[in-house]
Amino acid sequence: MSISKQEAVTPIEINDKAFLIASTIERCPKVMMLRELMMNAFEAAAAAPAGQRKVEVSAKPLQGAPKLTIWNTGPGMDSRELHEMCDLASSIGKRKSLDENFGMGAKVASLPSNRFGMRYRSCKAGIVSEVILCERDGVYGRLRRRCADGTYAEVIDVTETVSFT
């Protein structure tokens, strides 16, 4: 009796996900952060209609400190896509391959320098969703925040707090 190609190999599992995630993030050179953030912005803006492709880089004050802000005219992500984007090896709207896109980029490159929190916002269909990636007590992940109804969420709707001017 022979076995099928799918049964010929038992996939390798991940024994310690927290260690793998932390070591992947912590081994990423800090100099990659700006490159990865800008490439994501350029790739997103490239999906906008001709004549509407734009990327803006600025500093915005947050609690008295200037924070890097990168804005683009790309198609945006809804709350589900924004949540999914935070996982390692996740790539929204791009083909993953070993010589093109690993799905690691900006999130992995940004977290070593932004352990307290890296805010990602995205607008799709007029709704602005926000997630904060951070590290707390050695665990990297999405910051869970309390909602008005007392529940906790990893991705929140911040449409009301965002200025569209």
JOKAGI-V421719 format. One line per field, one symbol per residue. phi: phi as a letter, one per 30 degrees, with the letter a starting at -180 (. if undefined). psi: psi as a letter, one per 20 degrees, with the letter a starting at -180 (. if undefined). A space follows every 50 residues. Layout:
phi=???
psi=???
//
This chain:
phi=.ccdddcdbcddccdbdeddddddddddddddededddddddddddddee ibdbbbcacbdbhicdbdbbbbcddibdddddddedddicbcibddadcb bcicgedddddecbddlbdcbbcbhicccbbccabbhiccldddbdcedj dcbccbdcedccccd
psi=prqrhhihppqprogngggggghggiipphiigggggggggggghhiqqp ijoqppprpppolippppppqrkrirqrhgggghhiqqjppojqpprhjf pikgdggghhhhilhhpoppqpppkjpoqpqopappljppapppqprhji rqqhpqokghippk.
//
